[in-house]
Amino acid sequence: MATRVTDVPEFKNATDLEFADISSEQWREYQFLGGEKIRISAPLKLNVSESRGHRIFDANGISHYIPPGWIHLKWKVKNGAPNFVK
């Protein structure tokens, strides 16, 4: 996992989608109706589509897509970071 600022991969967006900075989060976790959970560590960027799907880029350079339909979203922020940024 990326730990230093210099370790963070470059975010390249070749779309017209706007991404918000969520780098204050340590992790975020989505829960679905069937009990399934998806946890993303060190999320950096977030786009919420018109269909309510979430596109997330993390500090390991992994791009995630979370489809709409989750019933709960929770996250933990880094020490001293604001709890809500978007």
Backbone torsions as a table, in degrees:
resi	resn	phi	psi	omega
1	MET	NA	143.2	178.8
2	ALA	-67.6	132.0	-178.3
3	THR	-121.2	-25.1	179.6
4	ARG	-110.4	156.8	179.2
5	VAL	-55.9	-37.8	-178.4
6	THR	-71.0	-16.4	179.4
7	ASP	-82.7	-15.5	-174.9
8	VAL	-71.2	126.6	179.6
9	PRO	-67.9	153.9	178.9
10	GLU	-70.5	134.6	176.8
11	PHE	-90.8	118.0	179.6
12	LYS	-116.1	115.8	-179.3
13	ASN	-111.0	107.5	-179.7
14	ALA	-99.6	25.1	179.0
15	THR	-120.6	178.5	174.0
16	ASP	-94.6	10.4	179.5
17	LEU	-74.1	142.7	177.6
18	GLU	-98.1	134.3	-179.6
19	PHE	-115.8	132.1	177.3
20	ALA	-89.3	149.9	176.8
21	ASP	-80.6	116.0	176.3
22	ILE	-120.3	27.7	-176.2
23	SER	-67.9	-7.5	175.9
24	SER	-75.7	-10.1	-179.0
25	GLU	-87.2	137.4	171.6
26	GLN	-76.0	-41.3	178.4
27	TRP	-159.9	163.6	171.3
28	ARG	-138.0	146.2	-175.4
29	GLU	-133.9	129.5	177.8
30	TYR	-104.6	136.4	175.9
31	GLN	-118.3	137.5	-179.2
32	PHE	-107.7	163.7	-175.3
33	LEU	-54.0	-37.9	-179.5
34	GLY	-77.9	1.8	179.4
35	GLY	95.9	-6.7	178.8
36	GLU	-65.1	144.6	178.1
37	LYS	-129.4	143.2	174.2
38	ILE	-126.0	121.7	178.4
39	ARG	-112.7	132.1	177.7
40	ILE	-115.3	119.7	178.8
41	SER	-86.5	142.5	175.1
42	ALA	51.8	53.7	176.7
43	PRO	-69.5	143.7	-178.5
44	LEU	-115.9	-42.9	-173.8
45	LYS	-130.5	145.2	-179.1
46	LEU	-137.8	133.4	169.4
47	ASN	-123.5	132.3	174.7
48	VAL	-109.9	118.1	-176.5
49	SER	-79.2	169.3	177.2
50	GLU	-59.3	-30.3	179.0
51	SER	-82.0	-0.2	178.8
52	ARG	79.6	11.7	172.6
53	GLY	-72.9	150.2	-179.6
54	HIS	-111.5	126.3	172.0
55	ARG	-104.2	127.8	-175.7
56	ILE	-131.1	137.3	173.7
57	PHE	-113.3	130.3	-176.8
58	ASP	-111.0	174.1	-175.2
59	ALA	-70.4	-8.0	175.1
60	ASN	-95.0	3.6	-179.9
61	GLY	81.8	14.0	-179.3
62	ILE	-94.0	133.8	175.6
63	SER	-99.3	132.7	-177.9
64	HIS	-120.8	148.3	169.2
65	TYR	-125.6	122.9	177.3
66	ILE	-108.8	113.9	-177.9
67	PRO	-69.8	156.9	175.2
68	PRO	-62.5	158.1	179.2
69	GLY	120.2	-7.9	176.3
70	TRP	-70.6	153.3	-176.1
71	ILE	-109.2	-12.1	-179.0
72	HIS	-152.8	139.3	176.4
73	LEU	-131.0	128.9	175.2
74	LYS	-135.9	158.2	179.9
75	TRP	-151.5	161.5	174.5
76	LYS	-123.3	130.7	-179.4
77	VAL	-91.1	161.4	175.5
78	LYS	-68.9	155.2	179.9
79	ASN	-53.0	127.7	177.5
80	GLY	81.9	-5.5	-178.9
81	ALA	-83.5	154.3	177.6
82	PRO	-66.8	146.4	-180.0
83	ASN	-73.1	-28.7	179.1
84	PHE	-130.2	129.2	178.4
85	VAL	-123.4	-15.4	-177.7
86	LYS	-144.2	NA	NA
